[in-house]
Amino acid sequence: MRKIECISVFDMLKIGVGPSSSHTLGPWRAAQRWITELKNKNIFNEVDAVHIDLYGSLSLTGKGHATDIATILGLLGYDPVTMDITEIAPEISKIRNSHQLNLNGEKQIAFNIAEDIKFNRKFLEFHPNGITFRAQLSSGKKYSSSFYSIGGGFVVKKERKNASKKMKNFQLFPFPVEKATDLLKYCQAENKPVSEIVLENERSLRSDAEIDQNLKAIWQVMLESMYIGCHTEGTLPGGLNVKRRAFEMHQRLMGETPYTNVEDWIPAIRQTEVKFRQILKWVTCFALSVNEVNASLGRVVTAPTNGSAGTVPAVLMYYLTIENHNASFEDIKKFMLVAGEIGSLFKKGATISAAMGGCQAEIGVSSAMAAGGLTELMGGTPEQVLMASEIAMEHHLGLTCDPIGGLVQVPCIERNAMGAIKAINAAEIAMESDASRAKVPLDKVIETMWETAKDMNTKYKETSEGGLAVQVNLSDC
């Protein structure tokens, strides 16, 4: 029997805090897991001091991605899903001033951020995003553990101790999927759309009520991130002095259309102009707004990563406000089920980590996810859904990750808008095509993306050592 990794839709769509799923959410989760390890080994109360080593891409772009801050928040015991993000700055300031850290909210230890978090340029062999936690115990012994943030908020250990758990979950899946051909085979045999096949798999893990509740929570965060981004003006943090653009763009698009809160917002948008240029601007505005929130350590949904968090909600919002005014939660549900499944195909067959594959692994995958979800909502066949995803990725192949100053701002924010527009275009092309005669199967594009990723020079993989990151003079920003 083939070993097929079990990936839920809720693995691909995670609520977290920006600016990066691999460099912020991942290290945060790694810190939480390390705390659990200390407790399981009954040595938590013996910890007198903690030191963190960041390696490779986590080190090279860690400052710009707030890796150090996220790691500290995890050590403090905060959760990225529920933490009040307005408390982030005060908590970090308190530690900088006191040189004390309240480990998991239970035990005060000495901690100097400048000395106890080390940025190592060295790359560990297992993955470019490595982080090692070291504890000095009161007994005089030391305890250390290494984790790897592999993209999308996923965190693993080199020995992959969770493999057996993954296989147990896989055994429960009625429709195990490794490749797009597997998914298409089930759709054809069962005469069901992609969303229903994915839903049956999710039902083996959760009840219908839990699935709906989780999807509604994800959509609420997506909607709120768009709303907040469209209603917040100013300059993004980090030193590049990047002006927020969604605010003024949104003001111009809304005009005098009245509304008072996020619940009234979608109906209000539906009353605005829908000419071609306005549609382009709306989609762009939705995408920019999410990633401006992400760049400000705001709460977003990884789709499949934080750096690409704006593409999927922008395309879904396009459908809800422009394409279909009668859309309901059932449409949102179908879109997310399909998008999550498409994302999982790329994670299984390639990567969703920019440190492994460049930006094609983030924006490219998010565009493919959005294109697939939109195609199903537009009445596309399973073949057309896969074709749309293939088209979207095909035109992102080779896209590098070269953030200026290591910040998830330039060119990252605009790339979400471009990915969203490409997704809509890919869906339209697929809907006008005989997808049964597609020249390039989705599986082949996934394989090509992985081969391209392996051939890509390391300096174009989220290191800020190539591309725009070195061509643009920071002093001019």
Salt bridges, closest charged atoms under 4 A:
GLU5 OE2 - LYS347 NZ 3.72
GLU37 OE2 - LYS157 NZ 2.74
ASP53 OD1 - HIS51 NE2 3.50
ASP53 OD2 - ARG134 NE 2.66
ASP68 OD2 - LYS63 NZ 3.37
ASP79 OD2 - ARG29 NH1 2.78
GLU91 OE1 - LYS94 NZ 3.74
GLU106 OE2 - LYS39 NZ 2.98
GLU159 OE2 - LYS161 NZ 3.83
GLU178 OE1 - ARG2 NH1 2.76
ASP182 OD2 - ARG2 NH2 3.64
GLU200 OE2 - ARG203 NH1 2.58
GLU202 OE1 - ARG206 NH1 3.06
ASP208 OD1 - ARG203 NE 2.72
ASP212 OD1 - LYS333 NZ 2.85
GLU248 OE2 - LYS243 NZ 3.11
GLU273 OE2 - LYS275 NZ 3.61
ASP402 OD1 - ARG415 NH2 3.37
GLU414 OE2 - ARG245 NH1 2.89
GLU447 OE1 - LYS444 NZ 3.76
GLU451 OE2 - LYS454 NZ 2.99
GLU462 OE2 - HIS23 ND1 3.42
GLU462 OE2 - HIS65 NE2 3.09
GLU465 OE2 - ARG121 NH2 2.43
